[in-house]
Amino acid sequence: MVKTIIVKFDKQYASEIKKIRNEVFTTEQGIDANLDFDGQDRDAVQILVIYDGKYVGTGRMLSDGHIGRLAVLKAYRGRGLGAKAVLALVKEAGNTGMKRVYLGAQKHAVGFYEKLGFTVYGEPYIEVTIEHIHMERLI
C-alpha cells in the first residue's frame, strides 16, 4: 500500500523528513546537512511517501513552485514512489493556482523528470559538487 500525504515541517513530521533526507543526501551523496537544511522547510509544502506503513520518501515545494529535496530510501527505489511524490506536489501546485513548477535535477535524474512532463531549460550548473540542470513543467 502506497500513500502520499502533504505535511508540514513541524513537531509531528520534521524528524521523519530529516531521517530520510539525511540517509539519502548526507550518507549516500555526501552532502553537508547544513546545506540540505537551509531554513526554508517550515514554509514549504512537504510531502511524505508511506509504503506499507513506513515513511520512505519525501520532497518539498517552495511558495514559488520550486520542487526540491526529493528523496526515496534506497531500498524502496524503482517502485514509482519518487514519481508519486513529484506528481502529488505538482497537483498541490495546481490546487493553489500555480501555472508552473520547476526544479534543479541532478544530471542522472533528467530522464526521470522528463517522463513526468518536465522539460530542460538553461545550462548545466554545479550545486554541492553535483551537476544539475533546470527543468520546468507547466500546469
RODODO-298142 format. One record per residue (C-alpha): residue number from 1; z, y, x. Coordinates in Angstrom, 3 decimals. Example, Ala and Ser with C-alpha at 12.3 -4.5 7.8 and 13.67 -1.06 7.14 Angstrom:
REM RODODO-298142
[node 1; [7.800; -4.500; 12.300]]
[node 2; [7.140; -1.060; 13.670]]
//
This chain:
REM RODODO-298142
[node 1; [0.000; 0.000; 0.000]]
[node 2; [-1.082; 3.369; 1.417]]
[node 3; [0.118; 6.717; 0.153]]
[node 4; [-0.249; 10.283; 1.413]]
[node 5; [2.324; 12.900; 0.496]]
[node 6; [2.362; 16.641; 1.016]]
[node 7; [5.721; 17.631; 2.502]]
[node 8; [7.496; 20.488; 4.208]]
[node 9; [8.712; 20.523; 7.805]]
[node 10; [12.308; 20.514; 6.637]]
[node 11; [15.539; 18.567; 6.986]]
[node 12; [14.128; 15.705; 4.934]]
[node 13; [10.808; 15.194; 6.780]]
[node 14; [10.833; 17.021; 10.145]]
[node 15; [12.323; 14.086; 12.039]]
[node 16; [9.629; 11.701; 10.729]]
[node 17; [6.847; 14.138; 11.651]]
[node 18; [8.355; 14.683; 15.111]]
[node 19; [8.718; 10.958; 15.716]]
[node 20; [5.031; 10.271; 15.011]]
[node 21; [3.729; 13.272; 16.953]]
[node 22; [5.990; 12.564; 19.930]]
[node 23; [4.748; 8.980; 20.132]]
[node 24; [1.063; 9.919; 19.846]]
[node 25; [0.846; 13.246; 21.662]]
[node 26; [3.705; 13.189; 24.166]]
[node 27; [3.956; 9.490; 25.033]]
[node 28; [0.314; 8.384; 24.674]]
[node 29; [-1.575; 11.551; 25.596]]
[node 30; [0.925; 13.169; 27.952]]
[node 31; [1.046; 16.475; 26.053]]
[node 32; [4.151; 18.582; 26.596]]
[node 33; [6.193; 18.515; 23.368]]
[node 34; [6.811; 22.255; 23.738]]
[node 35; [3.059; 22.832; 23.372]]
[node 36; [2.809; 20.494; 20.382]]
[node 37; [5.744; 22.035; 18.526]]
[node 38; [4.503; 25.615; 18.591]]
[node 39; [6.710; 27.184; 15.919]]
[node 40; [4.074; 27.021; 13.167]]
[node 41; [5.215; 23.820; 11.466]]
[node 42; [7.656; 25.339; 8.984]]
[node 43; [4.929; 27.497; 7.419]]
[node 44; [2.230; 24.802; 7.476]]
[node 45; [1.280; 22.292; 4.810]]
[node 46; [2.345; 18.948; 6.236]]
[node 47; [1.149; 15.501; 5.289]]
[node 48; [2.747; 12.146; 5.859]]
[node 49; [0.918; 8.848; 5.549]]
[node 50; [3.003; 5.951; 4.293]]
[node 51; [1.832; 2.406; 4.948]]
[node 52; [3.867; -0.426; 3.457]]
[node 53; [6.857; 1.882; 3.104]]
[node 54; [6.750; 3.192; 6.695]]
[node 55; [5.753; 6.671; 7.886]]
[node 56; [2.819; 6.019; 10.211]]
[node 57; [0.712; 9.194; 10.238]]
[node 58; [0.902; 12.934; 9.923]]
[node 59; [-1.104; 16.134; 10.088]]
[node 60; [-0.780; 19.770; 9.168]]
[node 61; [-2.791; 22.689; 7.830]]
[node 62; [-2.060; 26.322; 8.576]]
[node 63; [-2.458; 29.050; 5.953]]
[node 64; [-5.910; 29.990; 7.293]]
[node 65; [-7.271; 26.458; 6.765]]
[node 66; [-6.795; 25.240; 10.335]]
[node 67; [-6.148; 21.483; 10.271]]
[node 68; [-4.383; 20.016; 13.260]]
[node 69; [-1.748; 17.765; 14.726]]
[node 70; [-3.400; 14.734; 13.127]]
[node 71; [-1.668; 11.644; 14.468]]
[node 72; [-1.551; 7.988; 13.439]]
[node 73; [0.666; 5.495; 15.238]]
[node 74; [-1.389; 3.221; 17.490]]
[node 75; [-0.504; 0.004; 15.660]]
[node 76; [-1.908; 1.449; 12.410]]
[node 77; [-5.214; 2.903; 13.619]]
[node 78; [-8.530; 1.561; 12.412]]
[node 79; [-7.350; 1.265; 8.809]]
[node 80; [-8.706; 4.569; 7.488]]
[node 81; [-5.291; 6.236; 7.481]]
[node 82; [-6.359; 9.254; 9.527]]
[node 83; [-9.272; 9.810; 7.153]]
[node 84; [-6.913; 9.673; 4.173]]
[node 85; [-4.691; 12.311; 5.823]]
[node 86; [-7.590; 14.660; 6.584]]
[node 87; [-9.113; 14.302; 3.125]]
[node 88; [-5.745; 14.951; 1.480]]
[node 89; [-5.427; 18.179; 3.487]]
[node 90; [-8.998; 19.180; 2.531]]
[node 91; [-8.148; 18.533; -1.115]]
[node 92; [-4.977; 20.616; -0.806]]
[node 93; [-7.020; 23.444; 0.739]]
[node 94; [-9.399; 23.334; -2.224]]
[node 95; [-6.482; 23.330; -4.648]]
[node 96; [-5.248; 26.581; -3.088]]
[node 97; [-8.660; 28.244; -3.317]]
[node 98; [-9.776; 27.920; 0.299]]
[node 99; [-13.533; 27.688; 0.820]]
[node 100; [-13.435; 26.338; 4.385]]
[node 101; [-11.224; 24.287; 6.672]]
[node 102; [-11.627; 23.963; 10.405]]
[node 103; [-10.148; 22.165; 13.371]]
[node 104; [-10.364; 21.575; 17.090]]
[node 105; [-11.463; 17.971; 17.545]]
[node 106; [-10.802; 16.034; 20.698]]
[node 107; [-14.233; 15.092; 22.028]]
[node 108; [-13.768; 11.372; 21.356]]
[node 109; [-12.973; 12.102; 17.673]]
[node 110; [-16.098; 14.131; 16.781]]
[node 111; [-17.790; 11.170; 15.057]]
[node 112; [-14.655; 10.506; 13.013]]
[node 113; [-14.666; 14.067; 11.661]]
[node 114; [-18.434; 14.102; 11.104]]
[node 115; [-18.020; 11.101; 8.780]]
[node 116; [-15.565; 13.238; 6.796]]
[node 117; [-18.086; 16.056; 6.350]]
[node 118; [-17.185; 18.287; 9.294]]
[node 119; [-19.835; 19.918; 11.490]]
[node 120; [-19.596; 21.139; 15.068]]
[node 121; [-19.803; 24.830; 15.936]]
[node 122; [-19.261; 26.757; 19.154]]
[node 123; [-18.860; 25.468; 22.666]]
[node 124; [-16.532; 22.777; 24.011]]
[node 125; [-13.207; 24.004; 25.389]]
[node 126; [-10.183; 22.559; 27.141]]
[node 127; [-6.831; 22.520; 25.395]]
[node 128; [-3.808; 20.883; 27.031]]
[node 129; [-6.170; 19.281; 29.589]]
[node 130; [-8.233; 17.557; 26.841]]
[node 131; [-11.806; 18.536; 25.922]]
[node 132; [-12.123; 19.778; 22.332]]
[node 133; [-14.851; 21.232; 20.118]]
[node 134; [-14.577; 23.390; 16.999]]
[node 135; [-15.533; 21.749; 13.699]]
[node 136; [-15.552; 23.001; 10.112]]
[node 137; [-16.073; 21.782; 6.594]]
[node 138; [-16.975; 23.912; 3.605]]
[node 139; [-15.148; 23.087; 0.391]]
//
